[in-house]
Amino acid sequence: MIGRRGGVAHRRMTCRDVARVLQACLDGETDEVTARRVAAHGEDCRRCGLEITVYREIKNSLARQEVPDETATARLRAFAATLLTAKPAEADDEAARLGGT
């Protein structure tokens, strides 16, 4: 879907788009528009919303100098593996199947 904000066309982020910028976004290294788009996608997409939560949990654990939860770490590795092995159309199909966009 394409929307218009401030005269500039913006398409909705895909799961793959979010994966590319998520770490930078959580580190506060993206612009505000990108951060809002990632957050909006995470609210609409169950799969990415869970991944955002996992990344935040890991980041917060590291900030507290704690060992991240093994379940969160395993889930993160599995998510990364699907991004590496899936073709773009397959990744989008899988995201849609899991409730994503």
Summary of the structure (lengths in Angstrom):
residues: 101
radius of gyration: 14.2
end to end distance: 10.0
largest distance: 45.5
contacts: 264
relative contact order: 0.16
helix: 68%
strand: 8%
